[in-house]
């Protein structure tokens, strides 16, 4: 899977990246439809991307893939058996301003702490750039697992920043994937907002 399939903008694109790309698109489409199949697809895509990011020295993103695998099991369980505070089954809904603001503050505090860790514990050449979408993705996954609409604007920001991050590493197919993710996140935001009404 590490063999080069073709080159894109002078950088090799491996079969590993192609398969991870396809699984990831399928996963987001399932998320938009609130289809629990999204979670096993997330596990498979995350495992493949973990290998790809390790080879590109994107350690924050590689570590994030391990987190994604673990939280995908939790998210899958949440979507099948989870309940809201009222005891009702999980439904697509809004988190609300004060709780979302608290999550945003926690995420913004996590970013420099993670960047500092990557800067001192790895040979990353982009520790803080790598840390930002990593920290934000943790919040996005929690919001998605609990079916909060705010996961979608969170993913829009993650994906826009990630396009620049992956382009800086010559991971052009993955940069293209995250540009597509940004568009899909906008569509998902609209679809979930309709469901919540």
N, C-alpha and C positions, 0 to 999 in steps of 0.2 A: 504493500500500500504506500510505501514511501517513495516508489518510483515516480518519476516526473511524467505527467500525462501530456502537458504542453506548457508553453511559456506565455506569461501575460505581462506586458510592459517590462520585459526583460527579466522577470522573476519566474522561477519554476513553480508550477502548480502540480501538486501531487495527487494521486488517486485518493489518498487519505483526506485531503482537503475537499475534494469533489464529493465524496460520500458524506462527509460531515456537513457540507453545504446542503445537500439534498435532504438529509434527515432534519436539519434545522428549519428549512423552509416548511416542510411537512408539519413539524412540531408547532410552529407559529400559527399556521392555518388551523390546526386542531385547537390551539388556545383561543383563537378568535371565535370558534364555534362552541367553546366550552365543552370540548370532547376530551374525556380522560385519557385517550390514546396519546395525547400530547406528552404526558409524563414519561412513559417508557421510551418514546422517541427522544425526549430530553436526555435521558440517561445514556442512550447509545451515542447521540451527537456529542455530549459532553465528554465522554470517554475518548472519542476520537480527537476532539479539539484539545483536550488536555495533552495528548501526545504531540500534536502540532505546535502548541504554544510553548511547551518545554523546549522543543528543538529550535524555537525562535527567541529563546531567552525572555519570554514574557511570563515571568514567574507568578505575578499577581493573577494574570488571566488563567494560567495553568492551575494554580491553586483554586481559583474560582470554579473551575470545571469539576474538581473534586467535591466542592461544596454543592454545585448544581446536581451532581449524581445523588448525594445524600438528601438534599432537599426535594428532589424530584420524587423520591419514595414517600416523603412526608406530604408533598403536594397531591400526589396520586391518592393517598389515603384521605386527605382533606376533601378532595373533590367527590370522593365516593361515600365517605362516612362522616365528614366534619359537620359541625353545627355552629350556628351563630350564637351570640350571647343569650338570646331568647330560648335557645334549644331547638329552633327550627333548622332544617337542613341549610347548608350554605347556599346562598344565592348571590348573584352579581349585585353589588351595591357600592355606595361611596363610603370611604373611611371617615371623611369629615375633616374640616380645617384644623382644629387643635391637635388631633392625633396625627394627622399628616405632617403638620409643622414640627411636632416632636420627633417624628421619624426622620424628617429632613435635617434637623439639627444633629441628631445622632449620626446620620450618614456623613455630614460635613465634618464632624469630629473624627470619625473613623478614617476618612481619606488621608489626612496628613500622618496619622499614626501608622497606617499601613504603608504609606510612601516611605516613612522613616525606616520601617522594618525592611522593606525591599531594598532601600538604599544601603543599609548596613549589613544585611544578611545574604545578599545575592550580588551577582555581577551585572544586574540589570543596568542598561544605559538610559532607561526612561522610568525610574521608579515611581515618581509622583504622577506622571502621565498614565502609567499602568494602574496605579492605585485608585484613581478617580472612578473610572467605569467599574472597577472591581467592587469598590465600596457601594456604589450606587446599585449595582446588580444584586447585591445581597438584599437591599431594601425592595427592589423590584420583584425578586423571587418570593419574598414573604407576602407582598401585596397580591401577587398572582395566586399563590397558594390559598389565600383566604378570600379570593374572588372580589378584591377591591378594584374598582374602576381606575384608581390612581396608579395602578401598575403600568398602564399604557403610557401616560405622559412620562413616567419614570423611564420606561424602555425607549421612548423617543430620544431622550437626552443621552442615555447610555449608548444607543446606537450611533448617534451623530458623532459623539466623542470617539467611539470605537473605530469608526471609519478612518478618522485621522490617525489613530494609533496604529491600526493594522497597515495602512498605507505607508506609514513611516518605517515599517518593518518589511515592506515589499510583499505582504500577504494580500495580493490584489483581489483574489477571488473572495477571500474572507471580508475584505473591505467592501466589495460589491454586495456580499451577503448582508452586511450590517446596514448598508444604504437601503437595501430592500426591506430589511427588518424595520428601519425607521418608517418607511411608507406603510408597511403592514401594521405597525404599532399605531399609526394614525387611524387606519381603518378599524383596528381592534378597539380603539378608544371610542370611536363613533358607534360601533356595533354594541359594545357593552353599555354605553350610555343609553341606547335605545332599549336594551334588555332591562335596565334598572328602572325605567319609567313605569 
